[in-house]
Every structure is written in structure tokens, then in C-alpha cells.
Amino acid sequence: MKIFISIICVILVIIIGCQQNQGKREIAAYNEAIEQIKVDSRYQWIVVLPGLGCNGCIQEAEVFMKNHIDDERILYVLTKISSLKILQQKTGIRIEEHTNIFVDRGNLFDIPTNNAIYPCVIQIRNGIIFMYAHQKPSNPALWQLEEKLK
């Protein structure tokens, strides 16, 4: 019985350690990308929309962008987009007409974890990531942002 409990404890430590390491890698990747594109200080939020990944989550992010495109506190980053023309048709947004849309042609926001398939909401304060959350079936990050914007 003691061996079984010891094995369970070791497995839990490994799982928790890996999750913390993943979070550190994500923050480091996002910070580096934010520095490289020199995000304007007027933005309080960055919404990263990947072109590939969780279809339902990405569709929610596209609807969110369509509904909040005129909110100048939000920078939209489009990464890993296979066709801007199709995205414009789906959302009805002409990308070149909005200064708060950044097309990430270099995939700077393609983070090195499994969460790269999910849209991400990043809150920035004084040019530093204050918090971030991925829009997943289990985590309504965009709904939470919508509530904060009211």
C-alpha cells in the first residue's frame, strides 16, 4: 500500500511540474512575441486567433472579434491563418481597415505547447502580461473578457 501511495505522489508531482513548466513556456513565448511586434501601450488586451486548431473555439473568437472590432483597447493577432480572404468573408471584417489587427505572418504567437490550437486572451498592464487564458471548451476566456469590457 505504501508503494502504491508513493507512486501516486510521484505521478502527481510530475504532472504538476509539467503544467507549471508549460505555463512558463507560454508566458515566455507571448512576452517575446509582444516585444518583437512592439505592442502599443493603448492596448489593454490581446486576442490571439489561430487559423488552425479547435474549430468551435476559433469560431467563438471570430464572432467575438466581429462584435468588438471597434474596441481600440483590444489588439487582435491573427496567427497561422491559411487564408485572410476566407477569414474576411466569414467575419465581414476588412482587415486592412483596422489598425487594431496584426497579421502574424512570422507565426511569432505560435506558442510551443498544446495550447497553440486555442484562441488566447492576454491582459497587458504597463507592457507586461498581467494574465492570460486560452479559450477552450472548459474555459470561457472570451466570455470572461466580454464581461470585463461592459
C-alpha positions in Angstrom: 0.0 0.0 0.0 2.9 2.4 0.8 4.4 1.7 -2.6 1.1 2.5 -4.3 0.8 5.8 -2.5 4.4 6.7 -3.2 3.8 6.0 -6.9 0.7 8.2 -7.0 2.6 11.0 -5.2 5.5 10.8 -7.8 3.0 10.9 -10.7 1.2 13.9 -9.2 4.5 15.8 -8.7 5.5 15.1 -12.3 2.1 16.3 -13.7 2.0 19.5 -11.6 5.7 20.2 -12.5 4.9 19.8 -16.2 1.9 22.1 -16.1 3.9 24.8 -14.3 6.7 24.4 -16.9 4.1 24.7 -19.7 2.8 28.0 -18.3 6.3 29.4 -18.0 7.0 28.5 -21.7 3.7 30.1 -22.8 4.3 33.3 -20.9 7.9 33.5 -22.2 6.7 32.9 -25.8 3.9 35.5 -25.6 6.3 38.1 -23.9 8.8 37.6 -26.7 6.2 38.0 -29.4 4.8 41.1 -27.7 8.2 42.6 -27.6 9.0 41.8 -31.2 5.9 43.4 -32.6 6.2 46.4 -30.2 2.6 46.4 -28.9 1.3 49.9 -28.5 0.6 51.0 -24.9 -3.0 51.8 -25.6 -3.9 48.2 -25.8 -5.1 46.5 -22.6 -6.0 43.2 -24.2 -4.6 41.0 -27.0 -6.8 38.3 -28.5 -4.8 35.7 -30.4 -6.8 33.9 -33.1 -5.1 30.9 -34.6 -6.1 29.8 -38.0 -5.8 26.1 -37.2 -7.0 24.2 -34.1 -10.2 23.9 -32.1 -12.9 24.8 -34.6 -15.6 25.7 -32.2 -13.2 27.8 -30.1 -11.9 29.6 -33.1 -15.4 30.3 -34.4 -16.2 31.8 -31.0 -13.1 34.0 -31.3 -14.1 35.1 -34.8 -17.6 36.1 -33.5 -16.0 38.0 -30.6 -13.7 39.9 -33.0 -16.7 40.7 -35.2 -18.6 42.1 -32.2 -15.8 44.0 -30.7 -13.6 45.1 -33.7 -14.1 48.8 -32.9 -12.9 48.5 -29.3 -9.5 50.2 -29.5 -8.4 48.6 -26.2 -8.1 45.2 -28.0 -5.4 44.2 -30.4 -6.3 41.1 -32.5 -3.4 38.9 -33.6 -4.2 36.6 -36.5 -1.6 33.8 -36.5 -1.3 30.6 -38.6 -4.1 31.9 -40.9 -4.2 30.0 -44.2 -6.5 32.5 -46.0 -7.1 36.0 -44.9 -9.7 36.3 -47.7 -11.8 33.5 -46.2 -11.5 35.0 -42.7 -12.7 38.3 -44.1 -15.6 36.6 -45.8 -16.6 34.7 -42.6 -16.4 37.7 -40.3 -17.3 40.5 -42.7 -14.3 42.5 -41.4 -11.9 44.1 -43.9 -8.6 43.5 -42.1 -6.7 46.3 -43.8 -9.2 48.9 -42.5 -8.4 48.2 -38.8 -5.3 49.4 -37.0 -6.0 47.0 -34.1 -5.5 43.9 -36.2 -2.0 42.4 -36.5 -1.4 39.7 -39.1 1.3 37.4 -37.6 2.9 36.3 -40.9 6.0 35.1 -39.0 4.0 32.9 -36.5 5.5 34.7 -33.5 2.4 33.9 -31.5 2.6 30.2 -32.3 3.4 29.0 -28.8 5.4 25.8 -28.1 2.7 24.0 -26.2 -0.5 22.1 -27.0 -2.5 25.2 -26.2 -1.4 26.7 -29.6 -4.6 25.4 -31.1 -6.8 27.6 -28.9 -7.5 31.3 -29.1 -5.9 33.2 -26.2 -6.9 36.3 -24.3 -3.9 38.2 -22.9 -4.3 41.1 -20.5 -1.5 43.7 -20.5 -0.6 46.2 -17.9 2.3 48.6 -18.5 3.5 46.5 -21.4 3.7 43.3 -19.2 1.4 40.3 -19.3 -0.8 40.6 -16.3 -2.8 37.4 -17.1 -3.7 35.2 -19.9 -6.2 32.4 -20.6 -7.0 30.1 -23.5 -10.5 29.8 -24.9 -11.3 26.1 -24.5 -14.5 24.1 -24.2 -13.6 24.0 -20.4 -12.6 27.7 -20.2 -14.8 30.6 -21.5 -11.9 33.1 -21.7 -13.7 35.3 -24.3 -16.9 35.4 -22.4 -15.0 36.5 -19.3 -13.3 39.2 -21.4 -16.7 40.3 -22.7 -18.0 40.7 -19.1 -14.9 42.8 -18.2 -15.5 45.1 -21.2 -19.0 46.0 -20.2 
